[in-house]
Amino acid sequence: MATEVEFTRMSTKGQIVIPKKLREGFEDGTPFAVIRDRDTILLKQIKLPGIKEFEFLAEKGKKIARERGIKEADVDEIVHKHRKVQD
C-alpha cells in the first residue's frame, strides 16, 4: 500500500477521527499502540497473540518458574518487589 495522507483535527476531548479512507482494512476494536516523538504521533496496529501462542508462552513461563524454584505463592511478592523498584 502506498503512503496516503488525509487531514483531521483533535476534539476538545483529545479525540481524533481517522478518516474513513484510512480505516479501510481495520475492524472495530482493533488495538493500536500510540507513539509520540516530539510533534509526531504514530499509530501502530498491535497483533495480539493467539490462544496457542499464549498457551506456549504460559508453559514456557511455568517451566522457568519450576527451574528457579518459584512457587505460585511467591508471585505476588515478586511482582510487588519489582513494582517498587520501578516507581
C-alpha positions in Angstrom: 0.0 0.0 0.0 1.3 3.4 -0.9 1.6 6.2 1.7 -1.6 8.1 1.9 -2.3 11.5 3.6 -5.6 12.7 4.9 -6.3 15.6 7.3 -8.3 15.6 10.6 -8.5 17.6 13.8 -8.4 16.8 17.5 -11.5 17.5 19.5 -11.6 19.3 22.9 -11.7 15.9 24.5 -8.5 14.8 22.7 -10.3 12.5 20.2 -9.0 12.2 16.7 -11.2 10.6 13.9 -9.2 8.5 11.5 -10.6 9.3 8.1 -12.7 6.6 6.6 -10.4 6.0 3.6 -7.5 5.3 6.0 -9.6 3.0 8.3 -10.3 0.5 5.5 -9.0 -3.0 6.4 -9.2 -2.3 10.2 -12.1 -3.8 12.2 -13.9 -2.2 15.2 -11.9 -2.9 18.3 -8.5 -3.2 16.6 -5.8 -2.4 19.2 -3.2 0.2 18.4 0.0 1.4 20.1 0.2 5.2 20.2 3.7 6.5 19.9 4.7 10.1 20.3 8.1 11.6 19.2 8.0 15.4 19.6 5.5 16.7 17.1 4.7 13.3 15.5 2.1 10.8 16.7 2.2 7.3 15.1 -0.5 4.7 15.4 0.8 1.1 15.0 -1.6 -1.9 14.9 -0.9 -4.4 17.6 -1.1 -8.1 16.7 -2.2 -9.8 19.9 -1.0 -13.4 20.3 -3.5 -16.2 19.5 -4.5 -18.7 22.2 -1.9 -21.3 21.0 0.9 -18.7 21.3 -0.4 -17.7 24.7 -0.5 -21.3 25.9 3.0 -21.9 24.6 4.3 -18.8 26.5 2.4 -19.7 29.7 4.0 -23.2 29.6 7.4 -21.7 29.0 6.9 -19.4 32.0 5.9 -22.3 34.2 9.0 -24.3 33.1 11.3 -21.4 34.0 9.5 -20.9 37.3 9.9 -24.6 38.2 13.6 -24.5 37.3 14.1 -21.5 39.5 12.1 -22.9 42.4 9.4 -20.2 42.2 6.0 -21.2 43.6 2.6 -19.7 42.8 2.5 -18.3 46.3 5.8 -16.3 45.6 4.4 -14.4 42.6 2.6 -11.6 44.4 5.7 -10.8 46.5 7.9 -10.8 43.3 5.5 -8.5 41.4 5.2 -6.0 44.3 9.0 -6.0 44.8 9.6 -5.2 41.1 6.9 -2.5 41.0 8.6 -0.7 43.9 11.9 -0.8 42.1 10.4 0.9 39.0 8.4 3.6 41.0 
